[in-house]
Amino acid sequence: MKHSTRKQEMDIFCKKLHLNFQRYCTEHQLPEELDNFTTYLIDQELIDNHTIRQYAILELFKDLYPENKHRKTHTVELLANRFNLTPRSIWNVLRKGEKEERSEKVRG
């Protein structure tokens, strides 16, 4: 029963999200494009600043780490400067990302 409720919730969420995004685009005279969809999600506060920052740090780390000859500490320092955070904050984001990645592998 729980699975079907979850699917129903997801279907409603997706349908309403799409309809509201279409309305948003019409209201702001924007084309329905991915960039505008991202802006819409942020404007509607469906994605908070904390999540955006974490995602940006994790994704940029994936790009910079190989470029920095796989030197983690150096890469963390670069990210700390770029995001105006302490290296410790960057390490915490990376640890949380690794922890979530491991739990996803266990689940699926």
Summary of the structure (lengths in Angstrom):
residues: 108
radius of gyration: 18.2
end to end distance: 20.4
largest distance: 49.8
contacts: 242
relative contact order: 0.07
helix: 81%
strand: 0%
